[in-house]
């Protein structure tokens, strides 16, 4: 198994007129990602959200930060949460 990093980007899924599809934005930086559509709470208010999971390496942190910034600006978000977790990957 190979060492890898699981990055997760949590962002509101604003489905109104200002909605921005995250997939083409993610594709600017990465060739693979998983999109998990869910509900969350932000400052006590329920909202539709999307969690974007990307398996990459430590060297991809800058791309993750730029991606999160793009999602924040284009989606008119107050904030975007990014988490990082060391994992082992096994491609079959």
C-alpha positions as CSV (number, residue, x, y, z in Angstrom):
1,X,0.0,0.0,0.0
2,X,1.1,3.5,-0.7
3,X,1.0,6.5,1.6
4,X,-1.4,9.2,0.5
5,X,-3.4,12.2,1.8
6,X,-7.2,12.4,1.9
7,X,-8.2,16.0,1.5
8,X,-11.8,17.0,2.2
9,X,-13.3,20.3,1.2
10,X,-16.6,21.2,2.8
11,X,-18.7,23.9,1.0
12,X,-22.3,25.0,1.0
13,X,-24.2,23.8,-2.0
14,X,-26.0,27.0,-2.9
15,X,-28.6,25.8,-5.4
16,X,-30.1,29.2,-5.9
17,X,-29.4,31.5,-8.9
18,X,-25.8,31.9,-7.7
19,X,-25.2,28.1,-7.7
20,X,-21.8,27.1,-8.9
21,X,-21.2,23.5,-10.0
22,X,-18.1,22.4,-8.2
23,X,-17.1,19.6,-10.7
24,X,-15.6,21.8,-13.4
25,X,-13.7,23.8,-10.8
26,X,-12.3,20.7,-9.3
27,X,-11.3,19.4,-12.7
28,X,-9.0,22.5,-13.1
29,X,-6.8,21.0,-10.4
30,X,-7.4,17.2,-10.2
31,X,-8.4,14.4,-12.4
32,X,-10.3,12.5,-9.7
33,X,-12.5,13.4,-6.8
34,X,-15.7,12.2,-5.0
35,X,-18.6,14.5,-4.4
36,X,-20.8,13.8,-1.4
37,X,-24.0,15.9,-1.3
38,X,-25.4,16.2,2.2
39,X,-26.9,18.6,4.7
40,X,-25.0,20.4,7.4
41,X,-25.2,23.2,9.9
42,X,-23.3,26.5,9.7
43,X,-23.8,29.0,12.5
44,X,-26.9,27.0,13.6
45,X,-28.6,27.2,10.2
46,X,-29.2,24.1,8.1
47,X,-27.9,24.2,4.5
48,X,-27.3,21.9,1.6
49,X,-23.6,21.1,1.4
50,X,-21.1,19.2,-0.7
51,X,-18.0,17.4,0.6
52,X,-15.3,17.0,-2.0
53,X,-12.9,14.2,-1.3
54,X,-9.5,14.1,-3.1
55,X,-6.8,11.4,-2.6
56,X,-3.5,13.0,-3.4
57,X,-0.1,13.6,-1.9
58,X,1.5,16.2,0.4
59,X,2.8,17.9,-2.7
60,X,-0.8,18.7,-3.8
61,X,-1.6,20.9,-0.8
62,X,-1.1,24.1,-2.7
63,X,-3.6,22.9,-5.4
64,X,-6.1,22.0,-2.7
65,X,-5.8,25.5,-1.1
66,X,-6.2,27.2,-4.5
67,X,-9.2,25.0,-5.3
68,X,-10.8,25.8,-1.9
69,X,-10.2,29.5,-2.6
70,X,-11.8,29.3,-6.0
71,X,-14.9,27.5,-4.5
72,X,-15.1,30.2,-1.8
73,X,-14.9,33.1,-4.3
74,X,-17.0,31.7,-7.1
75,X,-19.7,30.3,-4.7
76,X,-19.8,33.5,-2.7
77,X,-19.0,31.6,0.5
78,X,-18.2,33.2,3.8
79,X,-15.8,30.3,4.5
80,X,-14.8,26.8,3.2
81,X,-13.4,24.1,5.5
82,X,-10.5,22.0,4.4
83,X,-9.3,18.9,6.3
84,X,-6.3,16.7,5.7
85,X,-5.8,13.1,6.8
86,X,-2.9,10.7,6.2
87,X,-4.2,7.4,4.6
88,X,-2.9,4.4,2.8
89,X,-4.2,3.7,-0.7
90,X,-4.5,0.5,-2.6
91,X,-5.5,0.6,-6.3
92,X,-7.0,-2.6,-7.5
